[in-house]
Amino acid sequence: MSKAVSPSVLKRSIKNLPREKQRESIERGLRVVPVMLIEESGRTDGFYNPKVVKHLSKVLKVYQDCWTDYLVENHA
């Protein structure tokens, strides 16, 4: 199993993308991560892990911050 990307590395990699790719990546993250967070926090099969929920919360915050920065930078 691969190791999850840290929020700081995620933010840096998003910022290094071209503007259109940034938008695509941020929009995708804002669609997918909340669903993953809800699914993980609602697990009842005995594999619930609060560390995963905490990490996904931080990743969602990164995507929200990146979206805000993108809108400010591009006056959208």
C-alpha positions in Angstrom: 0.0 0.0 0.0 1.3 3.4 -0.9 1.8 6.2 1.6 -0.6 9.2 1.5 0.7 12.5 0.2 1.1 15.2 2.9 -1.0 18.3 2.7 2.0 20.5 2.2 3.3 18.4 -0.8 -0.3 18.4 -2.2 -0.5 22.1 -2.1 2.9 22.6 -3.6 2.1 20.2 -6.5 -1.2 21.9 -7.2 0.5 25.3 -7.2 3.1 24.0 -9.8 0.4 23.1 -12.3 -0.6 25.4 -15.2 -3.7 27.5 -14.4 -6.2 25.3 -16.2 -4.8 22.1 -14.7 -4.9 23.7 -11.3 -8.6 24.4 -11.7 -9.3 20.9 -12.9 -7.4 19.4 -10.0 -9.0 21.6 -7.4 -12.5 21.1 -8.7 -12.0 17.3 -8.8 -10.6 17.3 -5.2 -13.5 19.4 -4.0 -15.9 16.8 -5.5 -14.1 13.6 -4.4 -12.5 14.3 -1.0 -15.8 15.1 0.8 -17.3 11.9 -0.4 -14.2 9.9 0.8 -14.4 11.7 4.1 -18.1 10.8 4.6 -17.5 7.2 3.6 -14.6 6.8 5.9 -16.3 8.5 8.9 -19.3 6.3 8.4 -17.5 3.0 8.3 -19.0 0.3 10.6 -17.0 -2.7 9.4 -14.4 -2.4 12.2 -11.8 -0.7 10.0 -12.6 2.9 11.0 -9.4 4.8 11.5 -9.6 8.3 13.0 -6.1 9.1 11.5 -7.5 8.7 8.0 -10.4 11.0 8.8 -8.0 13.6 10.2 -5.8 13.4 7.1 -8.8 13.7 4.7 -10.0 16.7 6.7 -6.6 18.4 6.2 -6.6 17.5 2.5 -10.1 19.0 2.1 -8.8 22.2 3.8 -5.9 22.3 1.4 -8.2 22.1 -1.6 -10.5 24.8 -0.1 -7.5 27.1 0.4 -6.2 26.4 -3.1 -9.6 27.2 -4.5 -9.7 30.5 -2.6 -6.2 31.4 -3.8 -7.1 30.4 -7.4 -10.1 32.7 -7.4 -8.2 35.6 -5.9 -5.3 35.2 -8.3 -7.5 34.9 -11.4 -10.3 37.4 -10.4 -12.9 34.8 -11.2 
